[in-house]
Amino acid sequence: MPARRDGTLRVVADDADPVPGPPLPLGRRELLRGRGTTFVREVPGPPGAPTVLLLHGWMASGGLNWFQAFEPLGERYRVLAVDLRGHGRGIRSRRRFRLTDCADDAAVLVEQLGAGPVIAVGYSLGGPVAQLMWKRHRHLVRGMVLAATSHHLMPDQREQMVFASVMAAAAGSTRVGQVVMHLPSRQLRSWLPTRTPIRPDSLREWARAEMSRHDPRHILEAGIALANYRATWVDQVDVPTTVLVTTKDRAVNPRAQLTMAARIPGAAVHHIDDGHVVCAKPSFGRVLRDAVDSVESRARGARGLA
């Protein structure tokens, strides 16, 4: 299989993707001490480059959430994208899904790979995971980028159902998607965002195959964890942070995103005039890289003043 220009390959893991998808960096299984086996994709980046840890959204995976971002980020950073518990090829456990476990898993991964401190990038569900990683493992986080997320994602039942509907529509092959799709069509249409142009069949089929790997119980429990998440302590964040606000988001209210940004001391705000699935668009990679650059610049400056 030929190498790409940046030295990465299509994933050739022990259970490779069954249908063609986008170019992705090499993926591998990683045994996390005392926790279980997860799956991580890595772009080595330039020698000595800072590490960016990518934490994906609900009902996504490391590959699915970040496939547009690997190449732009890899030009300047070492990139790690992990599958969170119950998602994709992430850790399987009989324990109830907890966001704190996801944060601790990420911390063990960073420590085992000697990659810290990292810039933690959290999208949607990954936002709370990044926040909790900072709270529980401060020494491993040098900065954060929080995209399409908040410190309190679903303050009422309607927003909770919007979020579930958006993600389930993309994952119609999963049990969760089948349940949601049996809701009354008139009600469901009122919750869904404006449709984006249909992508090529190979990409859609790859995404469907990627989502079919999810553990249904963990997916349901992750939705509950999101609904209950409230980080009243975000005003204590002391690392450079950039918030990417998706201004047309119907899953995570843009006002909630802006409220979080206002509460984080010194947070920079970048607006994206798009909805919750903007991560699938080609323009997203460079927008995200600009946000990471802004965090890295401030982190480097703070280190120089220390």
Beta strands, then each sheet from edge to edge (+ up, - down):
strand 1: 27-32
strand 2: 36-43
strand 3: 51-55
strand 4: 78-82
strand 5: 118-123
strand 6: 141-147
strand 7: 241-246
strand 8: 268-272
sheet 1: 1+ 2- 4+ 3+ 5+ 6+ 7+ 8+
end
